[in-house]
Amino acid sequence: MVNQTTLNSEVSYTGVGLHSGINVEMVLQPASADTGIVFVRSDLPGNPQVRAIAANVTSTMRATTIEDNGIKVFTIEHLMSAFHAMGIDNCRVLMNAEEPPVADGSCRAFCELIQKAGVKSLEAPRKEIIIDRLYRVDDGDKFVIALPYDGFRVSFTSINPHPLIGIQYGDYEISREVFQREIAPARTIAYEAEVEALRKMGLGLGGTMENVIVYNDEGWMNELIYPDELVRHKILDIVGDLRLTGIVKGHFIAVKSGHALNTTLAKCLYDQFCRK
């Protein structure tokens, strides 16, 4: 039996939000067993909070948003991915704005932050979500499937019409070591022609060439860490979105999936395993 975990000490990180462009101080605090991941708005009276669970997802436009108690936080997927892969069951995330810092557009900094804090075992068993049969959600030619599997594995096919990207496939057994080496450094990606449209919508206001990989019709505008960095970041995202169900065990197969389908599956699994 595996016990629940939390951080061994408090750690903080300051940076700018990817979409809001607002500077934010984020503090990760240890939490007791069965707390889960809870975001706390330290800038608001009474420090209102919202639990990072699938039932609280209210939007998936370019990021995953959760909302409860009259507050919302968005673009939580990178931090949630780090919590998931690093095996953190319980943590209070204090923020003085609506969005976590983007760091370099990946979740490497958050994994390092968790390592710096240390991981503490608690005197309570982990409520692991073990996939017991096939679950599938579809949207046209896009889908994501959950299958029984003795471990945590993600197989992702990204299909992009741009000839620079095309079809990319990644298949990883998600252990802490593999995730930190192969997935965590993969950064968010944007097409240059879409950037201005996003900013007119109030999105991507904190995006720079330091935290977003940008491509245009001529090629990549900044250097890639991996030749298939896009699909690795897609895997990073789905690992974070699935954490809204809990810490899962299963094989997740996705084709062209994004936050909408990821969180639809997370809600399906949450209803099946967490509302009993």
Residue pairs with C-beta under 8 A, 6 or more apart in sequence:
1 125
1 126
2 125
2 126
2 128
3 121
3 122
3 123
3 124
3 125
3 126
4 33
4 34
4 89
4 90
4 121
4 122
4 124
4 125
4 126
4 127
5 87
5 88
5 89
5 90
5 119
5 120
5 121
5 122
5 126
6 30
6 31
6 32
6 33
6 35
6 88
6 89
6 90
6 91
6 119
6 120
6 122
7 28
7 29
7 30
7 31
7 88
7 91
7 114
7 117
7 118
7 119
7 120
8 30
8 117
8 118
8 119
8 120
9 30
9 117
9 118
10 27
10 28
10 29
10 30
10 117
11 27
11 28
11 113
11 114
11 116
11 117
12 25
12 26
12 27
12 28
13 25
13 26
13 28
13 101
13 103
13 109
13 110
13 113
14 23
14 24
14 25
14 26
14 101
15 23
15 24
15 26
15 101
15 102
15 103
16 22
16 23
16 24
16 101
16 102
16 206
17 23
17 24
17 75
17 97
17 98
17 99
17 100
17 101
17 102
17 205
17 206
18 63
18 75
18 99
18 102
18 105
18 188
18 204
18 206
18 207
18 211
18 212
19 62
19 63
19 74
19 75
19 99
19 202
19 203
19 204
19 205
19 206
19 207
20 97
20 98
20 99
20 205
20 206
21 205
21 206
22 97
22 98
22 99
22 206
23 97
24 95
24 96
24 97
24 99
24 100
24 101
25 95
25 96
26 93
26 94
26 95
26 100
26 101
27 42
27 93
27 94
27 95
28 91
28 92
28 93
28 94
28 113
28 114
28 117
29 91
29 92
29 93
29 94
30 90
30 91
30 92
30 117
30 120
31 38
31 90
31 91
31 92
32 90
32 122
33 89
33 90
33 122
33 123
33 124
34 90
34 124
35 90
35 91
35 92
36 51
36 52
36 53
36 89
36 90
37 51
37 52
37 80
37 83
37 88
37 90
37 91
37 93
37 243
38 49
38 50
38 51
38 52
38 91
38 92
38 93
39 49
39 50
39 51
39 52
39 66
39 73
39 76
39 93
39 95
40 47
40 48
40 49
40 92
40 93
40 94
40 95
41 47
41 48
41 49
41 71
41 73
41 95
41 96
41 98
42 94
42 95
42 96
43 95
43 96
43 97
44 71
47 94
48 69
48 70
48 71
49 68
49 69
49 71
49 92
50 56
50 66
50 67
50 68
50 69
50 71
50 72
50 73
51 66
51 68
52 66
52 76
52 80
52 243
52 244
53 66
53 244
53 245
53 270
53 274
54 244
54 245
54 263
54 266
54 267
54 269
54 270
54 274
55 267
55 270
56 66
56 67
56 68
56 244
57 64
57 65
57 66
57 244
57 263
57 266
57 267
58 65
58 66
58 67
58 72
59 65
59 67
59 74
60 258
60 259
60 260
60 262
60 263
61 203
62 198
62 203
62 204
62 259
63 74
63 75
63 76
63 77
63 259
64 74
64 75
64 76
64 77
64 80
64 240
64 241
64 244
64 259
64 262
64 263
65 72
65 73
65 74
65 75
65 76
66 72
66 73
66 74
66 76
66 244
67 73
71 98
72 98
73 95
73 98
73 99
73 100
74 98
74 99
75 99
75 100
75 102
76 100
76 240
77 236
77 237
77 240
77 241
77 259
78 100
78 102
78 103
78 106
78 107
78 110
78 236
78 237
78 240
79 93
79 100
79 107
79 110
79 240
80 240
80 241
80 243
80 244
81 107
81 110
81 183
81 184
81 236
81 237
81 239
81 240
81 243
82 88
82 107
82 110
82 111
82 113
82 114
82 184
82 240
83 91
83 110
83 114
83 243
84 239
84 240
84 242
84 243
84 247
84 248
85 111
85 174
85 176
85 179
85 180
85 183
85 184
85 239
86 111
86 114
86 115
86 119
86 176
86 179
87 119
87 176
87 247
88 114
88 119
89 122
89 126
89 247
90 122
93 100
102 188
102 206
102 207
102 211
103 109
103 110
103 211
104 187
104 210
104 211
105 187
105 188
105 211
105 212
105 213
106 184
106 185
106 186
106 187
106 188
106 233
106 236
107 184
107 236
107 240
108 180
108 184
108 185
111 179
111 180
111 184
126 247
127 246
128 246
128 247
128 248
128 249
129 245
129 246
129 247
129 248
129 249
129 250
129 269
129 273
129 274
130 148
130 248
130 249
130 250
131 146
131 147
131 148
131 149
131 248
131 249
131 250
131 251
131 269
132 148
133 148
134 145
134 146
134 147
135 145
135 146
135 265
135 268
135 269
135 272
136 143
136 144
136 145
136 146
137 143
137 144
137 261
137 264
137 265
137 268
139 260
139 261
141 255
141 256
142 255
142 256
142 257
142 258
142 261
143 254
143 255
143 256
143 257
143 261
144 238
144 252
144 253
144 254
144 255
144 257
144 261
144 262
144 265
145 252
145 253
145 254
146 248
146 250
146 251
146 252
146 265
146 269
147 250
147 251
147 252
147 253
148 250
148 251
149 249
149 250
149 251
150 249
151 173
151 174
151 249
151 251
152 173
152 174
152 175
152 248
152 249
152 250
153 171
153 172
153 173
153 174
153 250
153 251
153 252
154 170
154 171
154 172
154 174
154 235
154 238
154 239
154 251
154 252
154 254
155 169
155 170
155 171
155 251
155 252
155 253
155 254
156 169
156 170
156 171
156 231
156 234
156 235
156 238
156 253
156 254
156 255
156 257
157 167
157 168
157 169
157 231
157 254
157 255
157 256
158 165
158 167
158 168
158 169
158 230
158 231
158 234
158 256
159 166
159 167
159 255
159 256
160 166
160 167
160 168
160 230
162 191
162 215
164 215
164 219
164 220
165 215
165 230
168 228
168 230
168 231
169 228
169 231
170 228
170 231
170 232
170 234
170 235
172 178
172 179
172 182
172 183
172 235
174 183
174 239
179 239
182 232
183 232
183 235
183 236
183 239
184 236
185 225
185 226
186 225
186 226
186 229
186 230
186 232
186 233
186 235
186 236
187 211
187 212
187 213
187 225
187 229
187 233
188 211
188 212
188 213
188 233
189 212
189 213
189 214
189 215
189 229
189 230
189 233
190 198
190 204
190 207
190 212
190 213
190 214
190 215
191 214
191 215
191 216
192 214
192 215
192 216
192 221
193 216
195 204
195 207
195 214
198 204
199 205
204 212
209 221
209 222
213 220
213 221
213 222
213 224
213 229
214 220
214 221
214 222
215 221
226 232
234 254
234 257
234 258
237 258
237 259
237 262
238 252
238 254
238 257
238 262
241 259
241 262
241 263
241 266
242 248
242 252
242 262
242 265
242 266
242 269
244 263
244 266
244 270
245 266
245 269
245 270
245 273
245 274
246 270
246 273
246 274
248 269
252 265
254 261
254 262
